Amino acid sequence: MADSPKTATLTIDGQSFELPIYSPTAGPDVIDIRKLYAQAGVFTYDPGFTSTASCDSTITFIDGDKGELLHRGYPIDQLAAKSHYLEVCYLLLYGSLPSAQQLEEFENTITHHTMIHEQMHNFFRGFRRDAHPMAIMVGVVGAMAAFYHDSTDISSPREREIASHRLIAKMPTIAAMAYKYSIGQPFVYPRNDLDYAANFLHMCFAVPAEQYNIDPILARAMDRIFTLHADHEQNASTSTVRLASSSGANPFACIAAGIACLWGPAHGGANQACLEMLKEIGSPDRIPEYIARAKDKNDPFRLMGFGHRVYKNFDPRATVMKESADEVLDLMGVENNPILATAKALEKAALEDEYFTEKKLFPNVDFYSGIILEAMGFPTSMFTPIFALSRTVGWISQWKEQLGDPQMKIGRPRQLYRGETERNYVDIEKR
C-alpha cells in the first residue's frame, strides 16, 4: 500500500494520534486504524461493519447513490447485455476481458470439468429425500476436499487455479443434482455440447424418458441471472469466504462457508421472499390492498423485491433483468399463472405510484429473477442454490485475491465487552 499523504487526528483525553488516510481509485477515503489499539489502547465499534473497509480489492466497485456496479471497471449493464457468464468469470478471475483464444480455452476447461466424482453420488443419497437443496450443497461442496486432494494446497498457484476451475465447473452439476434428488428424479449428467447455462437447465429438467429441448430465450435468461449475481463486493457471504480463507482453510471449505452464509433469508433468500409475497397477494385485484399496507408504517407488511440496502437510486442489474423477465413471460405466458400475473400487475402499480417513485423503491434484481425462475418452473427452494452457483466465481476471485495479498492475516474482530468482570468460583453447596 502506498504512503498516505493525508492524515486524520484522533484526540482522546487530550492526547492526539495521527491516523493515515488512503484514497481509493473510486469511493470514499479510508482511515487506517490498524495501529490504533497499539498506540491509543482503544478499539473502534462498528456492528455490521457498515463503516469498515476489511480489505483492499480490485475486483468489484459499487456506488449505491449512483446505482453503479463495476466489475474490473466494466459496468454491469454492458457486461449483461454484450457478454456472457463465462466471459465475466474470466474477467473476475484474471482482471481483464479475454481474447477469443483465451475465452475458448477457458470455456473448454470449464466444460470438461463439469462432471463430479462418481462416488460423490453417495453423499446425496445420505440426505433425507426432502432435504433442502442448500443443505445438500453445503455438505457436498465441503466434501469436495475429500476427493480432490490435488487442489487443496493454497500455497500453490497451480492448485489454486485447478480448484477455481473445478468449483466454477462443478457447482451447476451439484446444484442440479441437489434439485433432482429433492424431487425424486434420477441425476442427469452434464453434456459437453451445451453452453454453461443451457447445460444447467438440461441437468435440472431433462428426464431419461424423453428428449428435452432447451429454448434459447430461457438459456439466455439463465445466463443473465448467473452474470448479474456473479459478484457484489464485500457482502456477508463474500466476507465469510474471506474470513474462512484467512485461517488457511482449503478452497472447498471456504466456498461451503459462503454457501452457508448465503442461505440466510436476509442475504440469498430475497428472491424467494419476493415470490412468497406474490403468493400471499394471490391475484392482481388484491394489489391495491397490499400497496396501501406497504405505505402504512404501522403495518408490518413490506413489499419484497423493491428497493435495495446498497442502491439508493436504482439497482443497475434490474434494468437488464427486466428485459429477460419480459422475454420469458412472453414466451411462457402469464394467463394461467396467477403468481406471474400478479407480479406484472404489481410492477406496473408500483412504478406508477408517487409514494414508491419518490422514495426510489423500484423493482430490484431479486424481483425480476424470482419471476424468471418461477416462470421456468423452479421451486422457490432452488432460488438460493442458483444464487450460490452464480456467486461462486465472485467468492473464488475474492479468495484468490486475498491469498495473494501480502497484508493478509487471520481475521480476528474485537468486541465491546459488557459482561461480568472477574469473580471467584462458588462451590455448588454454597450457591
C-alpha positions as CSV (number, residue, x, y, z in Angstrom):
1,M,0.0,0.0,0.0
2,A,1.4,3.4,-1.0
3,D,2.3,6.0,1.6
4,S,-0.5,8.2,2.7
5,P,-0.2,12.0,2.1
6,K,-3.2,12.7,4.3
7,T,-3.8,12.0,8.0
8,A,-6.7,12.2,10.5
9,T,-6.2,13.4,14.1
10,L,-7.9,11.5,16.9
11,T,-7.9,13.1,20.3
12,I,-8.5,11.0,23.4
13,D,-8.3,12.6,26.9
14,G,-6.2,15.4,25.5
15,Q,-3.7,13.1,23.7
16,S,-3.7,13.2,19.9
17,F,-3.0,10.4,17.5
18,E,-2.3,10.7,13.8
19,L,-4.0,8.1,11.5
20,P,-3.1,7.7,7.8
21,I,-5.9,8.3,5.3
22,Y,-5.8,6.4,2.0
23,S,-7.7,7.5,-1.2
24,P,-9.1,4.7,-3.5
25,T,-9.5,5.0,-7.2
26,A,-13.2,5.2,-6.6
27,G,-15.3,5.6,-3.4
28,P,-14.7,7.3,-0.1
29,D,-11.3,7.7,1.6
30,V,-10.5,5.2,4.4
31,I,-8.8,5.9,7.7
32,D,-6.1,3.3,8.6
33,I,-6.8,2.2,12.2
34,R,-4.5,-0.9,12.2
35,K,-2.2,0.7,14.8
36,L,-4.9,2.4,16.8
37,Y,-5.0,-0.1,19.7
38,A,-1.2,-0.3,19.9
39,Q,-0.9,3.5,20.1
40,A,-4.1,4.6,21.9
41,G,-5.3,1.4,23.6
42,V,-8.8,1.7,22.1
43,F,-10.9,-0.3,19.6
44,T,-13.4,1.0,17.1
45,Y,-17.0,-0.1,17.4
46,D,-18.9,-0.9,14.1
47,P,-21.6,-3.6,14.4
48,G,-22.3,-4.9,10.9
49,F,-19.1,-3.4,9.6
50,T,-21.2,-0.6,7.9
51,S,-18.3,1.9,8.1
52,T,-15.3,-0.5,8.0
53,A,-13.2,-1.5,5.0
54,S,-12.0,-5.0,5.7
55,C,-9.6,-5.2,2.7
56,D,-8.4,-3.5,-0.4
57,S,-9.7,-5.0,-3.6
58,T,-9.5,-4.5,-7.4
59,I,-12.5,-6.8,-8.3
60,T,-15.8,-5.0,-7.8
61,F,-16.9,-1.5,-7.1
62,I,-20.4,-0.3,-6.0
63,D,-21.7,3.2,-5.8
64,G,-25.1,2.8,-4.2
65,D,-26.0,6.5,-4.5
66,K,-25.3,6.5,-8.3
67,G,-26.7,3.0,-8.9
68,E,-23.3,1.8,-10.2
69,L,-21.8,-1.6,-10.2
70,L,-18.5,-2.2,-11.9
71,H,-16.6,-5.5,-12.4
72,R,-12.9,-4.7,-13.0
73,G,-14.1,-1.3,-14.2
74,Y,-16.8,-2.5,-16.6
75,P,-20.4,-1.5,-15.9
76,I,-22.7,-4.5,-15.1
77,D,-25.3,-3.4,-17.7
78,Q,-22.7,-3.6,-20.5
79,L,-21.5,-7.0,-19.4
80,A,-25.0,-8.4,-19.1
81,A,-26.1,-7.0,-22.5
82,K,-22.9,-7.8,-24.5
83,S,-21.1,-10.6,-22.7
84,H,-22.0,-13.9,-21.1
85,Y,-21.4,-15.6,-17.8
86,L,-18.1,-17.5,-18.5
87,E,-16.6,-14.4,-20.1
88,V,-17.5,-12.5,-16.9
89,C,-16.0,-15.3,-14.9
90,Y,-12.7,-14.9,-16.8
91,L,-12.8,-11.2,-16.2
92,L,-13.4,-11.5,-12.4
93,L,-10.7,-14.2,-12.1
94,Y,-8.0,-12.7,-14.2
95,G,-8.7,-8.9,-14.2
96,S,-9.2,-8.3,-17.9
97,L,-11.5,-9.4,-20.7
98,P,-10.2,-12.4,-22.6
99,S,-9.1,-12.6,-26.2
100,A,-11.1,-15.0,-28.4
101,Q,-8.4,-17.7,-27.9
102,Q,-8.3,-17.2,-24.2
103,L,-12.0,-17.4,-23.9
104,E,-12.2,-20.6,-26.0
105,E,-9.5,-22.2,-23.8
106,F,-11.3,-21.2,-20.6
107,E,-14.7,-22.4,-21.8
108,N,-13.2,-25.7,-22.9
109,T,-11.5,-26.1,-19.4
110,I,-14.8,-25.4,-17.6
111,T,-16.8,-27.6,-19.8
112,H,-14.5,-30.6,-19.3
113,H,-14.6,-30.2,-15.5
114,T,-18.4,-30.3,-15.1
115,M,-18.7,-34.0,-14.0
116,I,-18.2,-34.8,-10.4
117,H,-16.5,-37.9,-8.9
118,E,-18.9,-40.8,-9.2
119,Q,-18.5,-41.8,-5.6
120,M,-19.9,-38.3,-4.6
121,H,-23.3,-39.6,-5.6
122,N,-23.4,-41.5,-2.4
123,F,-23.3,-38.2,-0.4
124,F,-26.6,-37.1,-2.0
125,R,-28.3,-40.4,-1.1
126,G,-27.2,-39.9,2.5
127,F,-29.6,-37.0,2.9
128,R,-33.3,-37.3,3.6
129,R,-35.4,-37.2,0.4
130,D,-36.9,-33.9,1.5
131,A,-33.7,-32.2,2.4
132,H,-33.4,-28.5,1.3
133,P,-31.0,-28.2,-1.7
134,M,-28.9,-25.7,0.2
135,A,-28.3,-28.1,3.0
136,I,-27.1,-30.6,0.4
137,M,-24.9,-28.1,-1.4
138,V,-23.2,-27.0,1.9
139,G,-22.3,-30.7,2.6
140,V,-21.3,-31.8,-0.8
141,V,-19.1,-28.7,-1.6
142,G,-17.3,-29.1,1.7
143,A,-16.8,-32.8,0.9
144,M,-15.0,-32.0,-2.3
145,A,-11.8,-31.6,-0.3
146,A,-12.0,-35.3,0.4
147,F,-12.0,-36.1,-3.3
148,Y,-9.8,-33.5,-5.0
149,H,-6.5,-33.6,-3.0
150,D,-4.6,-32.1,-5.9
151,S,-6.2,-28.7,-5.4
152,T,-6.2,-28.0,-1.7
153,D,-2.7,-26.6,-1.3
154,I,-3.4,-22.9,-1.1
155,S,0.3,-22.1,-1.3
156,S,0.5,-23.5,-4.8
157,P,-0.7,-21.1,-7.6
158,R,-1.4,-24.1,-9.9
159,E,-3.5,-25.9,-7.3
160,R,-5.4,-22.6,-6.6
161,E,-6.1,-22.4,-10.4
162,I,-7.3,-26.0,-10.6
163,A,-9.6,-25.5,-7.6
164,S,-11.1,-22.3,-9.1
165,H,-11.9,-24.1,-12.4
166,R,-13.4,-27.1,-10.6
167,L,-15.7,-25.1,-8.4
168,I,-17.0,-23.0,-11.3
169,A,-17.5,-26.0,-13.4
170,K,-19.0,-28.4,-10.9
171,M,-21.3,-26.1,-9.0
172,P,-24.1,-26.2,-11.6
173,T,-23.8,-30.0,-11.6
174,I,-24.1,-30.1,-7.8
175,A,-27.0,-27.7,-7.7
176,A,-28.9,-29.6,-10.4
177,M,-28.2,-32.9,-8.6
178,A,-29.5,-31.4,-5.3
179,Y,-32.7,-30.4,-7.1
180,K,-33.2,-33.8,-8.8
181,Y,-32.6,-35.5,-5.5
182,S,-35.2,-33.3,-3.8
183,I,-37.9,-34.2,-6.3
184,G,-37.0,-37.9,-6.6
185,Q,-35.8,-37.9,-10.2
186,P,-32.6,-39.6,-11.5
187,F,-29.5,-37.5,-11.8
188,V,-28.8,-36.1,-15.3
189,Y,-25.1,-36.0,-16.4
190,P,-23.7,-32.8,-17.9
191,R,-23.2,-32.6,-21.7
192,N,-20.1,-31.1,-23.3
193,D,-22.0,-29.9,-26.3
194,L,-24.1,-27.4,-24.3
195,D,-23.1,-24.0,-23.0
196,Y,-22.9,-23.3,-19.3
197,A,-26.5,-22.0,-18.8
198,A,-28.1,-24.5,-21.2
199,N,-26.3,-27.4,-19.5
200,F,-27.6,-26.4,-16.1
201,L,-31.2,-26.2,-17.5
202,H,-30.7,-29.6,-19.1
203,M,-29.4,-31.2,-15.9
204,C,-32.4,-29.7,-14.0
205,F,-35.3,-30.5,-16.3
206,A,-34.3,-33.4,-18.6
207,V,-35.5,-36.9,-17.8
208,P,-34.4,-40.2,-19.3
209,A,-37.9,-40.9,-20.7
210,E,-38.0,-38.2,-23.3
211,Q,-36.0,-35.6,-25.3
212,Y,-35.6,-32.2,-23.6
213,N,-35.1,-29.2,-25.9
214,I,-33.7,-26.1,-24.4
215,D,-35.3,-22.8,-25.5
216,P,-32.5,-20.2,-26.3
217,I,-34.6,-17.5,-24.6
218,L,-34.6,-19.4,-21.4
219,A,-30.9,-20.2,-21.7
220,R,-30.1,-16.6,-22.2
221,A,-32.2,-15.5,-19.3
222,M,-30.5,-18.1,-17.1
223,D,-27.1,-16.9,-18.2
224,R,-28.1,-13.3,-17.3
225,I,-29.2,-14.4,-13.8
226,F,-25.7,-16.0,-13.4
227,T,-24.0,-12.9,-14.7
228,L,-25.9,-10.4,-12.6
229,H,-25.2,-12.3,-9.4
230,A,-21.5,-13.1,-10.1
231,D,-20.1,-10.8,-7.5
232,H,-21.2,-7.9,-5.3
233,E,-18.2,-6.6,-3.4
234,Q,-17.7,-7.3,0.3
235,N,-21.2,-8.6,1.2
236,A,-21.9,-11.1,4.0
237,S,-21.1,-14.3,2.2
238,T,-18.0,-12.9,0.5
239,S,-16.8,-11.6,3.8
240,T,-17.4,-15.1,5.2
241,V,-15.3,-16.7,2.5
242,R,-12.5,-14.2,3.1
243,L,-12.7,-14.8,6.9
244,A,-12.6,-18.6,6.4
245,S,-9.7,-18.2,3.9
246,S,-7.7,-16.1,6.4
247,S,-7.3,-19.2,8.6
248,G,-5.7,-21.1,5.7
249,A,-8.7,-23.3,5.1
250,N,-8.9,-25.2,1.8
251,P,-10.9,-23.6,-1.0
252,F,-13.8,-26.1,-0.9
253,A,-14.3,-25.4,2.9
254,C,-14.2,-21.6,2.2
255,I,-16.8,-21.8,-0.6
256,A,-19.0,-24.1,1.6
257,A,-18.9,-21.4,4.3
258,G,-20.0,-18.8,1.7
259,I,-22.9,-21.1,0.7
260,A,-24.0,-21.5,4.4
261,C,-24.0,-17.7,4.9
262,L,-25.9,-17.1,1.6
263,W,-28.6,-19.5,2.9
264,G,-29.7,-16.8,5.4
265,P,-33.0,-15.2,4.4
266,A,-31.6,-11.7,4.9
267,H,-29.0,-12.4,2.2
268,G,-29.6,-15.0,-0.5
269,G,-33.3,-15.6,0.1
270,A,-34.5,-12.2,-1.2
271,N,-36.0,-13.5,-4.4
272,Q,-37.6,-16.4,-2.6
273,A,-39.2,-13.9,-0.2
274,C,-40.4,-12.0,-3.1
275,L,-42.2,-15.0,-4.6
276,E,-43.7,-15.9,-1.3
277,M,-45.1,-12.3,-1.1
278,L,-46.6,-12.7,-4.5
279,K,-48.2,-15.9,-3.4
280,E,-49.6,-14.2,-0.4
281,I,-51.1,-11.4,-2.5
282,G,-52.6,-14.1,-4.7
283,S,-54.2,-12.1,-7.6
284,P,-54.0,-8.7,-9.3
285,D,-57.3,-7.5,-7.8
286,R,-55.7,-7.6,-4.3
287,I,-52.8,-5.4,-5.2
288,P,-54.4,-2.0,-4.1
289,E,-54.9,-3.5,-0.6
290,Y,-51.2,-4.6,-0.3
291,I,-50.0,-1.3,-1.8
292,A,-51.9,0.5,1.0
293,R,-50.5,-1.8,3.6
294,A,-46.9,-1.2,2.3
295,K,-47.5,2.6,2.8
296,D,-48.8,2.1,6.4
297,K,-45.9,2.5,8.8
298,N,-47.9,0.6,11.5
299,D,-48.4,-2.4,9.2
300,P,-45.5,-5.0,9.3
301,F,-46.1,-5.9,5.6
302,R,-43.3,-4.7,3.3
303,L,-43.1,-5.1,-0.5
304,M,-40.3,-7.5,-1.1
305,G,-38.2,-7.1,-4.2
306,F,-38.4,-3.3,-4.2
307,G,-35.5,-1.0,-3.2
308,H,-32.1,-2.2,-2.1
309,R,-30.0,-1.7,1.0
310,V,-27.0,-0.7,-1.1
311,Y,-28.5,1.0,-4.1
312,K,-30.2,4.2,-3.0
313,N,-31.2,5.3,-6.5
314,F,-31.9,2.1,-8.6
315,D,-30.4,-1.3,-8.9
316,P,-28.3,-1.3,-12.2
317,R,-28.9,-5.0,-12.5
318,A,-32.6,-4.7,-12.6
319,T,-32.9,-3.0,-15.9
320,V,-31.3,-5.9,-17.8
321,M,-33.1,-8.5,-15.7
322,K,-36.4,-6.8,-16.5
323,E,-35.7,-7.3,-20.3
324,S,-35.1,-11.0,-19.7
325,A,-38.2,-11.2,-17.5
326,D,-40.4,-9.7,-20.2
327,E,-38.9,-12.1,-22.8
328,V,-39.5,-15.1,-20.6
329,L,-43.1,-14.1,-19.7
330,D,-43.9,-13.5,-23.3
331,L,-42.6,-17.0,-24.1
332,M,-44.2,-18.8,-21.2
333,G,-47.3,-16.7,-20.9
334,V,-48.9,-15.5,-17.7
335,E,-52.5,-16.2,-18.3
336,N,-52.6,-19.5,-16.4
337,N,-50.2,-18.5,-13.7
338,P,-51.7,-16.1,-11.1
339,I,-48.3,-15.5,-9.5
340,L,-46.8,-14.2,-12.7
341,A,-49.9,-12.2,-13.5
342,T,-49.8,-10.6,-10.0
343,A,-46.1,-9.8,-10.4
344,K,-46.7,-8.0,-13.7
345,A,-49.6,-6.0,-12.2
346,L,-47.6,-5.2,-9.1
347,E,-44.7,-3.9,-11.1
348,K,-46.9,-1.6,-13.1
349,A,-48.8,-0.3,-10.0
350,A,-45.6,0.4,-8.0
351,L,-43.9,2.2,-10.9
352,E,-46.9,4.4,-11.3
353,D,-47.3,5.2,-7.6
354,E,-45.7,8.5,-6.5
355,Y,-45.1,7.1,-3.0
356,F,-42.7,4.5,-4.4
357,T,-41.1,6.6,-7.1
358,E,-40.3,9.4,-4.7
359,K,-38.7,7.0,-2.3
360,K,-36.9,5.3,-5.2
361,L,-38.4,1.9,-4.3
362,F,-38.0,0.5,-7.8
363,P,-38.2,-3.3,-8.5
364,N,-34.7,-4.8,-7.9
365,V,-32.8,-7.7,-9.4
366,D,-34.4,-10.1,-6.9
367,F,-37.9,-9.2,-8.0
368,Y,-37.2,-10.0,-11.7
369,S,-35.0,-13.0,-11.1
370,G,-37.7,-14.6,-8.9
371,I,-40.3,-14.0,-11.6
372,I,-38.0,-15.6,-14.2
373,L,-37.2,-18.7,-12.1
374,E,-40.9,-19.2,-11.3
375,A,-41.8,-19.0,-15.0
376,M,-39.1,-21.5,-15.8
377,G,-40.6,-24.0,-13.3
378,F,-38.1,-23.8,-10.5
379,P,-39.5,-24.2,-7.0
380,T,-38.6,-21.4,-4.5
381,S,-36.3,-23.8,-2.7
382,M,-34.0,-23.7,-5.7
383,F,-33.7,-19.9,-5.9
384,T,-30.9,-19.6,-3.3
385,P,-28.9,-22.6,-4.8
386,I,-29.0,-20.9,-8.2
387,F,-27.7,-17.7,-6.4
388,A,-24.9,-19.7,-4.8
389,L,-23.7,-21.3,-8.1
390,S,-23.8,-17.8,-9.7
391,R,-21.8,-16.2,-6.9
392,T,-19.2,-19.0,-6.8
393,V,-16.9,-17.2,-9.2
394,G,-17.1,-14.0,-7.1
395,W,-16.2,-15.9,-4.0
396,I,-13.3,-17.6,-5.7
397,S,-12.0,-14.4,-7.2
398,Q,-12.1,-12.7,-3.8
399,W,-10.4,-15.8,-2.3
400,K,-7.6,-15.8,-4.8
401,E,-7.1,-12.0,-4.4
402,Q,-6.8,-12.4,-0.6
403,L,-4.3,-15.2,-0.8
404,G,-2.1,-13.0,-3.0
405,D,-2.3,-10.1,-0.6
406,P,0.9,-9.7,1.4
407,Q,-1.1,-7.8,4.1
408,M,-3.4,-10.8,4.7
409,K,-3.6,-12.0,8.3
410,I,-6.2,-14.2,10.1
411,G,-9.4,-12.3,10.8
412,R,-9.9,-11.6,14.4
413,P,-12.6,-8.9,15.2
414,R,-12.6,-7.3,18.6
415,Q,-15.5,-6.7,20.9
416,L,-17.2,-4.2,23.2
417,Y,-17.4,-6.5,26.3
418,R,-20.4,-5.8,28.6
419,G,-20.3,-9.0,30.7
420,E,-19.3,-9.6,34.3
421,T,-15.8,-8.7,35.4
422,E,-13.6,-11.3,37.3
423,R,-15.4,-13.1,40.2
424,N,-14.5,-16.1,42.3
425,Y,-15.9,-19.5,41.8
426,V,-18.5,-20.5,44.4
427,D,-18.8,-24.2,45.4
428,I,-22.1,-25.7,44.4
429,E,-23.4,-26.3,48.0
430,K,-23.0,-22.6,48.8
431,R,-25.0,-21.2,45.8
